[in-house]
Amino acid sequence: MANGISIRPLGPADRDAFFALRLRGLKTHPAAFGQSYDEAIERGPSQHDSILSGTHAAVGSFLLGAFSTPDSTLVGTVGLLRETRHKERHKGHVIGMYVADEAAGRGVGRALLTELLARAAQADGLRQVGLLVTSANGSARALYESLGFRVYGTEPDALCIGGVFHDADLMVRFM
């Protein structure tokens, strides 16, 4: 685990800190997320209440937070969203991966993903974890590849940000 960082599941008490960090990520790194900053503001923090409540943990959906010690500041997040349809329950998707700029380069992203993969491996019947990463985000792609994710395709013009289109690499890791 990253030095001076603790990883734990996020719960209802973390909602405000999570939403503030998410908004920061959406604003500073818009190409890293499918949701826009304006869309997040419009929907508000309650959009995350269901997953933060832990009611989906039994099926394998959860959010993790990386906290800087000793002050317990939230500096990173990642989630796993498990498919619920019977024919697709073997799949999960990495969502909301973000590490604050001041914590970047300290192994926080690796620690978050390592914990996510450890928890995913315990989910009954989960066979694969997928994600999308913009093709231009070489550092994120390198991190994912170092943890066993492999590109299986590219979606052209996957995201449109301010009128500029960005391709996204589709990646998967089998459990």
N, C-alpha and C positions, 0 to 999 in steps of 0.2 A: 504494500500500500504506500501511497505517496507520503513522504515525511511531513508530519504536522497536519495531516488530513484524516478525518474519519468519515466513513461512508455508512449511511443508514437509510432505511425506507422513510419516505416522506409521509406525513399524516396531516390531518386537518389543522393542527396547530402551526404547520409550516406553510399554510396557504399564502399568507401575505408575503413572506420572504421568497417563496417560489415564484409567485406572480411578478414581483418586482424584478427578480433576476431574469425571468423569462422575457419581460418587456425590454430589459436592457439588451439581452441577446438579439431579440427581434429588431431592435433599432440599430444596433451596431454591426450586426452580421445578418442582414436580411436574406442572403442567399443560402443560409444554413437551415432555414425553416420553411415549411410549406405555408404556415400561417403568417399573415402580415401584422405589423405593429398595430395598424388601425383596426384590423379585424379583431385582434386580441383585446384592445381597449373597448371596442363595441360589445364584445361578448362578456367581458369582465372576468374576475377571478373565479366566479362560481362555475365556470365551464370545466374546472378541474376538480370540483368537489367529489364527484363520483369516484375517480381513481384515487384521490387523496384519502377518501374514507376507508380504503382497504377492502371494500366489498368485492372487488374483482381479483384480489390477491389469490383466492382459492383456485381461480382458473388460470393464473399465471400472469396477470396484468398488474403492474406496479410502477411507482416512481421512486428513484433513489436520489439522495442528495449527498454532496461532498461538502463537509464543513471544515473550515479552518480552525485549528485549535490554537490557543485556548479560548478564543473569544466566540467560537461557534457561529461564525459568519458563513452563510451558504455561498459557496463559490463555484458549484457545478451541479448539473442535474442530468439525468438520463432516465428513460422509462422503457418498459416493455409492454406492448399492447398485443395481447393474444387474440387470435381469431376465434370467434365463437360459433361459427357455422360448422356443423358436423364434418363436412368434407374438407374443411380448412383448419381444424383445431390443432393440427400438427405444426402450424406456423405461428410465429410471433414476429413483431416488428419493433425495431429500435426507434424510439421517438424522443424528441426534445433534448438531444445531446447538446450540451453547452457548458463550457468552462469560461468563467470570467477572465478577462485579459490579465488581471493581476495574479491569477493563479496558473496561467498557461505556462507550459514548459516544466512543470513540477511533477508530472506523472498523474495528475488528477483525472484526466480523461481515461487513461489506461486503467486506473484504479476503479473508476465508475463502471467501465465496460467489463472489467474482470469480474466485478461483483454481480453485474447484470447477468453475465454468462453462467456464473456459478448458480445463481438462483434459477435461471432458465433451465439448467440441466436437471433441477429437482422437480420441475413441472411435469407431471405425468402426461405422457404422450406428445410432448413438444419435441419435434424433430429438427426444425430449422428456425433460424432467426435471420430476418432480412432487414435491409435498410436502403435508403437513398442518400447519396452524397453528390453534391454538384461536382461535375467533372473537373472543374478548375480548382477544387479544394484538395490539392495534393497532400497536404499534411494530414488532414482527416482520413483520406483514403489510405495513406501509408499506415496510420494507426490501426485502422480496421483490418487491413491486410496482415499486419503483424499479429493480430489476434485470431487469424484463421478465416476471415471473410474473403470471398472471392467475387470478382465482377462477373456477372452472367449476362449483362446487356447494358445498353445505354438508351435512355429515353430522351430523344431530341426535344428541345424547347420545353423541358419539364416545368420550369418556373419562369414567370414573367415578372420582373421587378423593375418598376419605373420604365416600362416599355422595352426593356432589354431581356432577351430570352437566354436561359441558362440550361444546358444539358445536364442530366443527372445520371450517374452510374448506379445501377441496381446491383446490390451485393447480397450475398447469402453466406451463412455459416451453418453447417450441419452439426448437430449435437452428437 
